[in-house]
Amino acid sequence: MTETSLPVPPARLTLDLDALVANRRTIAARVGGSVEVAGVVKADAYGIGLEPVARALLADGCRTFFVAHVGEGVELRAVLDAAHRPDTRIFVLNGLTPGNECAYPVHRLSPVLGSLPEIADWSAFRAETRAMVGAALHVDTGMNRHGLTLAEARAFAADARAVEAAGLVLVMSHLACADEPRHPLNALQLARFREIRALFPALPASLANSSGVFLGPDHHFDLVRPGIAVYGGAVVSGEPTPMRVVARLEARIVQIREVAAGETVGYGARETLRRPSRLALLSVGYADGFHRTGSSADGAPGTRGVLHGRVVPVVGRISMDLMAVDVTDVPQARRGDAIELIGEAVTIQAVAAWMGTIDYEVLTSLGRRYERIYRGG
Ligand SMILES: *Cc1c(COP(=O)(O)O)cnc(C)c1O
């Protein structure tokens, strides 16, 4: 029997697919009916779960998907086939992996081509095998990650036969600072992308991720690629998100202990109690992706939970499978009670800030030991 089939799992992750769909609709309303809203489902749909997320997005009309790895594309194609949706496109953001070329036509995956050698390999493979699957072209406009340089893109665009041979169906770029609306790189990337678009006038164009959608209509082009916002993430760095909460994590109290003032708590004895305290032990730790950087140490606070409407701070180091929270001020706290660690009261953005990271990393780290409950969809 696995933990997740027990009647009372130690920690439960509730994933709200109705909220996910509502978030997608919020974005669709922002961009208007003429702009396609793709689904970005890389990394197991940001930790939320590829299959249930893909099914929910499909049911809401999503027909274009982005994954990062070719293996994720293979998995997603199986889900889409099982749902009888041949009218769907899957783009593989990390492009063409040498040696894996055959997987693309077999599973109808489109590589996002981001370098000239990749384009050459892809075009040769297409010509040899007469593979009919299309590809996206990624042009770098200022991030210096994936994508042709502007100079490479100009030269490539001038070679009509090379463009034809690649079988392009989309031209795209990616914003580096979209979550900081006033960052000057946004305007520069937009201007560069306009030039790129003009080089490939026949191709649909895509620039915006989640935050890019909120930069305004000039960033929308033909297709937007929101990921984190659909999963309840922030769209402007440091500001509350307009999105609904998708992931909620609750952990049950496995033990309550009374500890005297002056005692230390946890590994490294980095936290000393200033008062006689009631501590609740929770069956969640860094092995569940609840990062150790959320620990409290030397008086510097860590992450917080909410129990019976009261804030309960973590005390001491988060260990592999356990963490302690201070429930001294919640006298009704009992063994077996559920404490919210992520959700409405404790936002994923707050948790990320306490852990010194971003909501993306908190979500994509969500552990495999949690019981997972999907609602709606
Ligand atoms: C991950 C990714 C997205 C989605 O980004 P969010 O910030 O999660 O909306 C879009 N485009 C590319 C190229 C990506 O890598």
The ligand as an SDF file (V2000), in Angstrom:
LIG
                    3D

 15 15  0  0  0  0  0  0  0  0999 V2000
    8.4160   28.4350  -20.3240 C   0  0  0  0  0  0  0  0  0  0  0  0
    8.2430   29.2540  -21.5330 C   0  0  0  0  0  0  0  0  0  0  0  0
    7.0440   29.9760  -21.7310 C   0  0  0  0  0  0  0  0  0  0  0  0
    5.9980   30.1310  -20.6490 C   0  0  0  0  0  0  0  0  0  0  0  0
    6.5120   31.0910  -19.7580 O   0  0  0  0  0  0  0  0  0  0  0  0
    5.7040   31.6040  -18.4650 P   0  0  0  0  0  0  0  0  0  0  0  0
    6.5820   32.6640  -17.9300 O   0  0  0  0  0  0  0  0  0  0  0  0
    5.5810   30.4470  -17.5580 O   0  0  0  0  0  0  0  0  0  0  0  0
    4.3950   32.1050  -18.9330 O   0  0  0  0  0  0  0  0  0  0  0  0
    6.8660   30.6070  -22.9490 C   0  0  0  0  0  0  0  0  0  0  0  0
    7.8260   30.5570  -23.9090 N   0  0  0  0  0  0  0  0  0  0  0  0
    9.0090   29.9200  -23.7350 C   0  0  0  0  0  0  0  0  0  0  0  0
   10.0200   29.9430  -24.8110 C   0  0  0  0  0  0  0  0  0  0  0  0
    9.2600   29.2610  -22.5360 C   0  0  0  0  0  0  0  0  0  0  0  0
   10.4270   28.6380  -22.3510 O   0  0  0  0  0  0  0  0  0  0  0  0
  1  2  1  0
  2  3  1  0
  2 14  2  0
  3  4  1  0
  3 10  2  0
  4  5  1  0
  5  6  1  0
  6  7  2  0
  6  8  1  0
  6  9  1  0
 10 11  1  0
 11 12  2  0
 12 13  1  0
 12 14  1  0
 14 15  1  0
M  END
$$$$
